[in-house]
Amino acid sequence: MRFFIEISYKGSSFFGWQIQKKNLSIQETIETCLSFLLKKKIKIKGAGRTDTGVHAIQMFAHFDLTKLTKLTKNHINNHFQSKLNSFLPLNIKIINIFSVKKNIHARFNAISRVYEYRISLSKDPFLFKTSWQWLSKNQIELKILKKGANILKKYKDFSSFCKEKSKKNLCEISTAKWILKKNILYFRIEANRFLRNMVRSLVGTLIELGIKKITIKDFIKIIEAKNRNLAGITAPAKGLFLIKINYPLNIFLN
């Protein structure tokens, strides 16, 4: 039987989601606890990969259990979540565990993902590890940021904002907007897929637009050039949150 895990984590202490040989990852931490509690080697597959220092309010992963007895199934559904949380560190939380239909994949069956980037416009020690603290004298113009965000929805090829060269750099962006709330800038973006470092690269380039280092015409040229060397800086990882992953409702078991 296949199970989905809904996860939330603060990524500051981890070297990203994916397992690495020498560095601690979120995936490895969860797998270790699952394997210990279920007394067998468990491998989980995530809905995506978050980089070092990136956080998730909602991440999904799946794992399989063969020869599942009725007792084991009830144990996982009713008691396993709280027990797993007690073994995991405080910066990782299991929100839910539930069974899904056979062959449903946490990554490939996702319809869309939503990311949010946070920029604190003043020094705040309590937001130090969860936002880009903008301490520059250059003021960010929100009106210009919003114009830049609206432009993104007109394009599908985001090669200029991808860390790795690929022939498949097409993304369908359904939402891209900036919100200012209590001295914090929020950039919310939803798409069917994202490229590596895409959101952070977009944010860095949009901020250069917002401080008038580049113009709207420059921004459009950067997108259309499909050249990463022309884009702006990459925003720090600590301000990025994976907010939500959307799935079709028919993946779930009744």
C-alpha positions as CSV (number, residue, x, y, z in Angstrom):
1,M,0.0,0.0,0.0
2,R,1.2,3.5,-0.8
3,F,1.1,6.3,1.8
4,F,1.4,10.0,1.4
5,I,3.0,12.1,4.1
6,E,2.2,15.8,4.5
7,I,5.2,17.6,5.9
8,S,6.2,21.0,7.2
9,Y,9.8,22.0,8.0
10,K,12.1,24.9,8.7
11,G,15.1,24.4,6.4
12,S,17.7,26.5,8.1
13,S,19.6,23.5,9.7
14,F,19.4,21.2,6.7
15,F,21.2,21.0,3.4
16,G,18.0,20.8,1.4
17,W,15.4,18.1,0.9
18,Q,17.4,15.5,-1.0
19,I,19.7,12.9,0.6
20,Q,23.4,13.7,0.3
21,K,26.4,11.7,1.2
22,K,28.0,14.0,3.7
23,N,25.3,16.5,4.7
24,L,22.1,16.2,6.7
25,S,18.9,16.4,4.6
26,I,15.2,16.5,5.5
27,Q,14.6,13.3,3.4
28,E,17.3,11.4,5.3
29,T,16.0,12.5,8.7
30,I,12.4,11.3,7.9
31,E,13.5,8.1,6.4
32,T,15.7,7.2,9.4
33,C,12.7,7.7,11.8
34,L,10.3,5.8,9.6
35,S,12.7,2.9,9.2
36,F,13.2,2.7,13.0
37,L,9.6,2.8,13.9
38,L,8.4,0.4,11.1
39,K,11.4,-1.9,11.7
40,K,12.2,-2.1,8.0
41,K,14.1,0.0,5.5
42,I,11.8,2.8,4.2
43,K,12.5,5.0,1.2
44,I,10.4,8.1,0.6
45,K,10.0,10.1,-2.6
46,G,9.3,13.8,-2.3
47,A,7.0,16.0,-4.4
48,G,10.1,18.1,-5.3
49,R,13.4,19.3,-4.0
50,T,14.0,22.3,-1.9
51,D,17.5,23.8,-1.7
52,T,19.7,24.3,1.4
53,G,18.0,26.7,3.8
54,V,14.6,26.7,2.0
55,H,11.5,26.1,4.1
56,A,8.2,24.3,3.5
57,I,4.8,24.9,5.0
58,Q,3.4,22.1,2.9
59,M,5.6,19.3,1.3
60,F,4.4,15.9,0.3
61,A,6.3,12.6,0.0
62,H,5.2,9.0,-0.5
63,F,6.4,5.6,0.7
64,D,5.3,2.0,0.2
65,L,4.6,-0.8,2.6
66,T,4.3,-4.4,1.3
67,K,2.4,-7.2,3.1
68,L,0.4,-4.7,5.0
69,T,-1.8,-6.3,7.7
70,K,-5.0,-4.7,8.9
71,L,-3.3,-4.1,12.3
72,T,-0.4,-2.3,10.7
73,K,-2.7,-0.2,8.5
74,N,-4.8,0.9,11.5
75,H,-1.6,1.6,13.5
76,I,-0.3,4.0,10.8
77,N,-3.6,5.8,10.3
78,N,-4.5,6.3,13.9
79,H,-1.3,6.4,16.0
80,F,1.7,6.5,13.8
81,Q,1.7,10.3,13.1
82,S,2.1,11.4,16.7
83,K,4.7,8.8,17.3
84,L,6.7,9.8,14.3
85,N,6.6,13.4,15.3
86,S,7.9,12.6,18.7
87,F,11.0,11.0,17.1
88,L,11.6,13.8,14.6
89,P,13.5,17.0,15.5
90,L,11.5,20.1,16.3
91,N,12.1,21.7,12.9
92,I,10.2,19.0,11.1
93,K,6.5,18.2,11.6
94,I,4.3,15.5,10.1
95,I,0.9,17.1,9.4
96,N,-0.8,14.1,8.1
97,I,-0.3,10.5,6.8
98,F,-2.9,8.9,4.5
99,S,-3.2,6.1,2.0
100,V,-3.6,6.8,-1.8
101,K,-4.4,4.8,-4.9
102,K,-1.8,2.5,-6.3
103,N,1.0,4.1,-8.4
104,I,0.1,7.7,-7.4
105,H,3.4,9.6,-7.2
106,A,4.0,12.6,-4.9
107,R,6.0,14.4,-7.6
108,F,4.5,13.4,-10.9
109,N,0.8,13.6,-9.9
110,A,1.0,17.1,-8.6
111,I,-1.0,19.6,-10.6
112,S,0.7,22.8,-9.3
113,R,3.0,24.2,-6.6
114,V,2.9,27.5,-4.8
115,Y,6.0,29.3,-3.5
116,E,6.2,32.4,-1.4
117,Y,9.3,34.6,-1.0
118,R,9.5,37.0,2.0
119,I,11.5,40.2,2.2
120,S,11.7,42.1,5.5
121,L,12.0,45.8,4.8
122,S,13.6,46.5,8.2
123,K,16.1,44.7,10.5
124,D,14.3,42.1,12.6
125,P,16.2,39.5,14.6
126,F,13.2,37.2,14.7
127,L,12.9,37.1,10.9
128,F,16.7,36.7,10.4
129,K,16.5,33.0,9.3
130,T,13.2,33.2,7.4
131,S,13.4,36.3,5.3
132,W,15.7,38.4,3.1
133,Q,16.3,41.5,5.3
134,W,16.5,44.5,2.9
135,L,18.8,46.9,4.6
136,S,19.9,48.8,1.5
137,K,19.2,52.5,1.1
138,N,17.6,51.8,-2.2
139,Q,13.9,51.9,-1.8
140,I,11.9,49.1,-3.5
141,E,8.9,50.4,-5.6
142,L,6.0,48.1,-5.1
143,K,4.1,49.4,-8.1
144,I,7.0,48.5,-10.4
145,L,7.3,45.1,-8.8
146,K,3.6,44.4,-9.5
147,K,4.1,45.3,-13.2
148,G,7.0,42.9,-13.4
149,A,5.0,40.1,-11.8
150,N,2.2,40.6,-14.3
151,I,4.6,40.3,-17.2
152,L,5.7,36.8,-16.1
153,K,2.2,35.3,-16.8
154,K,2.7,36.2,-20.5
155,Y,5.6,33.8,-20.9
156,K,6.3,30.1,-20.6
157,D,10.1,29.8,-21.3
158,F,12.1,30.8,-18.2
159,S,15.5,29.6,-19.3
160,S,16.9,33.0,-18.1
161,F,16.1,32.0,-14.5
162,C,17.3,28.5,-14.5
163,K,20.5,27.3,-12.9
164,E,20.9,24.3,-15.2
165,K,20.7,24.2,-18.9
166,S,17.8,22.2,-20.2
167,K,15.6,21.9,-23.3
168,K,12.5,21.6,-21.0
169,N,12.4,25.0,-19.4
170,L,8.7,25.6,-20.0
171,C,6.4,26.6,-17.1
172,E,2.8,27.7,-16.9
173,I,2.5,30.4,-14.3
174,S,-1.0,30.9,-13.1
175,T,-0.3,33.4,-10.2
176,A,2.5,35.9,-9.7
177,K,1.9,38.8,-7.3
178,W,3.5,41.0,-4.7
179,I,1.9,41.9,-1.4
180,L,3.1,44.4,1.2
181,K,1.9,43.6,4.8
182,K,3.3,44.9,8.0
183,N,6.7,46.0,6.5
184,I,7.2,42.6,4.8
185,L,7.1,42.1,1.0
186,Y,5.6,38.8,-0.1
187,F,6.0,37.4,-3.6
188,R,3.5,34.6,-4.3
189,I,3.9,32.5,-7.4
190,E,2.0,29.3,-8.6
191,A,2.9,27.2,-11.6
192,N,2.6,23.7,-12.9
193,R,6.3,23.2,-12.4
194,F,9.4,25.2,-11.4
195,L,13.0,25.1,-12.6
196,R,16.0,24.9,-10.3
197,N,16.6,28.2,-8.5
198,M,13.8,29.8,-10.7
199,V,11.9,31.5,-7.9
200,R,15.0,33.0,-6.2
201,S,16.4,34.1,-9.5
202,L,13.0,35.7,-10.4
203,V,12.9,37.5,-7.1
204,G,16.4,38.8,-7.4
205,T,15.8,40.2,-10.9
206,L,12.4,41.7,-9.9
207,I,14.1,43.4,-7.0
208,E,16.6,45.0,-9.4
209,L,13.6,46.2,-11.3
210,G,12.0,47.5,-8.1
211,I,15.0,49.6,-7.2
212,K,15.2,50.8,-10.8
213,K,18.5,49.2,-11.6
214,I,16.8,47.8,-14.7
215,T,13.7,49.0,-16.6
216,I,10.6,47.1,-17.6
217,K,12.0,46.9,-21.1
218,D,15.2,45.4,-19.7
219,F,13.2,42.9,-17.7
220,I,11.3,41.8,-20.9
221,K,14.6,41.5,-22.8
222,I,16.0,39.3,-20.0
223,I,13.1,36.9,-20.2
224,E,13.1,36.7,-24.0
225,A,16.9,36.3,-24.2
226,K,16.7,32.8,-22.4
227,N,20.1,33.5,-21.0
228,R,20.8,33.0,-17.3
229,N,23.8,35.3,-17.5
230,L,21.6,38.3,-18.2
231,A,19.3,37.8,-15.2
232,G,19.8,39.5,-11.8
233,I,21.1,38.2,-8.5
234,T,19.8,35.1,-6.9
235,A,17.8,36.0,-3.7
236,P,19.0,34.2,-0.5
237,A,17.4,30.8,0.1
238,K,16.3,31.6,3.7
239,G,13.4,33.8,2.4
240,L,11.8,31.1,0.3
241,F,8.9,28.9,1.4
242,L,7.1,26.1,-0.4
243,I,3.6,26.9,0.5
244,K,1.2,24.4,-1.1
245,I,1.2,21.5,-3.5
246,N,-2.1,20.8,-5.3
247,Y,-3.3,17.3,-6.4
248,P,-6.3,16.0,-8.2
249,L,-8.9,14.8,-5.7
250,N,-9.3,11.3,-7.4
251,I,-5.9,10.2,-6.1
252,F,-7.2,9.6,-2.6
253,L,-8.8,6.4,-1.3
254,N,-12.4,6.6,0.0
